[in-house]
Amino acid sequence: MLTDSHCHLDKVDLTPFDGRIEKMLDDAREAGVHQFLCVCIDMEHFEDVHCIARDFEDVYCSVGLHPTHREGLEPDVDTLVRFSSQDHVIATGETGLDNFHFKKGADMSWQQDRFRTHIRAARETGKPLIIHTRDAKHDTIRILQEEKADDVGGVMHCFAEDWETAQQALDLGFYISFSGIVTFNSARELQEVAKKVPEDKMLIETDSPWLAPTPMRGKPNRPTYVQHVAEKLAELRGVDDTHIGQITTQNFNTLFKL
């Protein structure tokens, strides 16, 4: 059994599936994927994400505003708490810090304030955090520490940082999620991290429709391909890929209290 712990089902191209999301999910189920977390990235499309989770018993969702989004509704703590109270919502995010998409030296205080808002909402609801960090690992860890994010925990999604950052996140009780990036030939440092993370703190994901793993790299990603992430982790750690599927599914259920 496999779990795709982070995907954007509302963004996946359904053309190969006759425009039907149920056919895409069936394709994944045939590959052994039996749980999906559909992650919200803006408040305007929360209802689309939530509708998918309501329609399918094996799909869950989150509520949050991606750190790179500058337009649209900016949620406060009360708004996030209210949305989080709905059925099938199991996580807060994705949220975090991303300096990659902004000019060097730009004022990023708005992004840090948003991040703090999500952490405070998560602590109030008990819904774990889904953390996005890019070119901002030090500030990400610092704010998680300052806001006592370890009270609620969560996952460092699509992890692509060094072992020091992984250790700091683990010390805060966070899980480390590996995406298709870990299958790339260029990801040598990340592959070393993947060998070291305790198995009870690992998750796997696709981040569909982005970051398709080898051998599908360059194509639109979909939940079916999480099997390739599991296979790569199994290779790196010297275990059976069935074991990776079982342990990461168990970890998913533990983290999100399922």
N, C-alpha and C positions, 0 to 999 in steps of 0.2 A: 504493500500500500504506500502510495506517495501523496504528499501534500504540497500544493503550490502555495507557499505562505505569503506571496506578494504578486498580484497580477492586476491588470487594469482591463477587466473583461469588457467594459463599456467602450474601450478604445481599439479592441482587436478587430482587424479586417475580417468580416464574416463572408466575404465573397466566395471563398472555397467551400463554404458550408451552406450555400444557397440563402445566405442572409439570416440564418437561424442560429441563435446562440446555443440552443439545446443540442444541435448537431456538433458544434465545436466542443461542448462539454462532454458529449458522448464519445467523441474521438479521444479526449483526454482520459476518460474513464476506462476505455479499452486499453489504454497504455498503463493503467494501474493508478491513475490520479483520482483520488476520491474525496479530497477536500480542497477548497479554493478560498483564498481571502482576496476579495475584490477591494482595492484600495482607492479611497477618495482623494482627489487632488485639488478640487475647488468646490466651494459651497453651492454654486449654481447647478452643479451636476450631481450633488449628493443624492437627489431623489432617483436619478437613473441608476446609480450604484446600488442604492438601497432596494430598488425594485428588483434587480437581479438577485440579490440575496433573499428577498422574500419569495421569489418564484422558484428557487431551487434549494432543496433541503441541505445539500452539501456545500453551499456557497455562503460565506459570511462577508461582512463588509466593515469598513472603518469610516470615520468622519474626520476631515482635516483639510488644511489649505497648504499646498506645496510651497516650499520656501522660495521658488523662483517666480511665483505668480504675483504680479503687481496690480492686476485689474480685478474688479468684482468685489463681492462681499467680504469684508474683513471681519471674521468672527471674534467675539469676545468670549470670555470664559463661560458666561451663562449660556450663550448660544451653543457652544460646543457641548456643554453638559446636557442641554435639552435634546440635541440631536443624538447624543450618545445613549440616551435612555431608551431609544427605540429598539424593538426586537431585531435581532440578527446583527446588531452593531457590537463588535467585540474589541475594537481597537481605536486609538486616537492617532490620527496622522493620515498621510505621511507629513511629517514636520521635520524641522532641523535647520541647517545652515548650508548655503551654497554660494561660494564666491566665484565659481568658475564662469558663470554667465554674466558677471558684472565687471565694470571697469575697475582696474586696480586702484585702490585708494578711495573708492566710492564710500559714501556714508551708508553703512549696512545696519544701522541701529533699528530701523523698522523691521528687518528680518529677525534680529535677535529678540525684539519685543514680541513678535509673533510666536517665536519658538517658546518663549517663557509662558505665553498665554496657553499654548497647547499643553505644556507640562503641568501647569496649574489645574487645567481642566481634567487632565488624566489623573492627577492625584485626588481630585474630588470625586471622580466617577469610579476609579479603580480599573479603568480600561487601559491596558498597556500601550506604550508609545511605539510608533513605527518611525524610526529615525533615518533621515536622509542627510548625509554629509558629503560635501565635495569641496576640496581646497579649503577646508575649515575645521580640520580635526581638533585642533587645540581649543578653539572657542566652543566647539560642540561639546567636548568633554567638560570644559569649565562650567558652561551653563547647566549641563545636566547635574553637575555636582552642586552648584549654587542653588538650584531650584529643588534639590532633594528628589531627583527623579528616581533614585533607588527605592523610594517608597512604593512606587507602582511598577517599575521595571519596563521592559519592552525589548525591542530588537533593533540592532543596527542593520538595516536592510541594504541589500546589494553591496555588501562590504567589499571595499577595495583599498583599505588602508594597511598600515604596517602592524607588526605584532605588538608593539608598545601600545598603540591605540586600541587594539583588540583587548589587551590585558586591562587597560583602564576601563573599558566598557564592561568587561566581565566582572571587574571589581565592584561595579555599580549594579550587578545582578542582571545585566543585559545579555541577550542571546545574540549570536552572530549568524547572519543569513548570507549564504553564498548563492550567487546568480550565475548566469552563463559566462561571466567574466572569468571565473575560475578555470574554465575550459580553454581559454585562449593561450596560445603558445607564449605570448609576451608576458603572461601574468605569473612569472616565476616567484616573485616575493609573496604574492597572495596565495599561491599554492603551498608555500612553506607555512603560512599562517593556517591554512586549512588542515595541515597535518597536526597542528598543536592545539587547536580549540578543543576543549573537553567535549566529548560526544553528547553529553546531556545539555549542552548549550548551543548546539548547531541547529540551523534551519536551512531549507533550500527553497529556491524561488525561481520564477522566470522573469519577473518584471515585464511581462507581456504588455504591449506588443514590441518592446524594445529588447536589445541585448540578447539576441538569439545565440544559443551556445554552439560551439563546434559539435557536429558538422553542419549545422544549419546557419552558421554565421553569415550575416548579410541578408537574410530573409526575414520576413515578419515573424516575430516570436509568438508562441501560443503555449498554453499550459501543458500540452502534451510533451513539450520538450524539456520539462523539468527532469525527466528520466535521464537526460544526458548529464545534468548537473550531479545527480545521484551517482551515476556511473563514474564520473571523474573523481568525486570525493572518495568513493570506494577504492579506486585505483591508488589515489594518493595516500590513503590511510591503511591500505593492505587488508581490506575487509570486503565482504560480499555486498553488492549494491542493494540486495534485499534488506540487509541489516541497516544500511543508511536510510532506506525508505521507512523502515519500522521506527528507528530511533528518532528521526526528524519529525515524523508524524506524532509520536508520543510527546516530543518536546513542544510541538505546536499546541497540542491539547492541554499540556501543563501550563504553558505561558498564558494562553487565552482562556483558561479555566473552562474547557469544554468537557 
